Amino acid sequence: MSHYFLFKSKPTILDGHFELTPLYSMLSMMNFMFILGYRPFLYQEIKEEIEVELKNERVDRESENTKGIKTE
């Protein structure tokens, strides 16, 4: 559900890319391990990079939306 709201598309696994299933399993396991306390500094660094990327994406979307609006 969150993938749809963030990216407005279906996750890749629903598109029939089943060869990537081992990757999904590994990422899920790493996420679970991070939540349990594995390498907290790496986990924090990854979270900060994701927040920066999401912020940049929002700014890009907002700038694209304002380009279509003409001000007089």
C-alpha positions, -999 to +999 in steps of 0.1 A: +000+000+000+027+025+009+045+019-024+014+030-043+010+062-022+046+072-025+053+063-061+018+060-077+027+026-092+026-010-083+057-027-067+080-045-092+071-079-077+035-074-089+048-067-125+060-103-128+097-098-120+100-129-099+137-133-106+142-105-081+125-124-052+158-133-035+166-096-034+133-088-018+139-114+009+174-101+016+162-065+018+133-075+042+158-094+064+182-064+065+154-041+074+143-064+102+179-067+115+183-029+114+151-024+135+165-049+160+197-029+164+221-043+138+247-016+129+227+014+142+250+040+126+246+025+091+208+023+097+207+060+107+228+070+077+205+052+053+174+067+069+189+102+065+198+096+028+163+084+022+148+115+039+170+138+017+160+120-015+123+122-006+126+159+002+144+165-031+117+145-049+090+166-033+107+198-043+111+186-079+074+177-081+064+211-066+086+230-091+072+210-120+036+218-108+043+255-105+059+257-140+025+251-155+008+279-135+012+313-151+013+343-128+004+378-140 
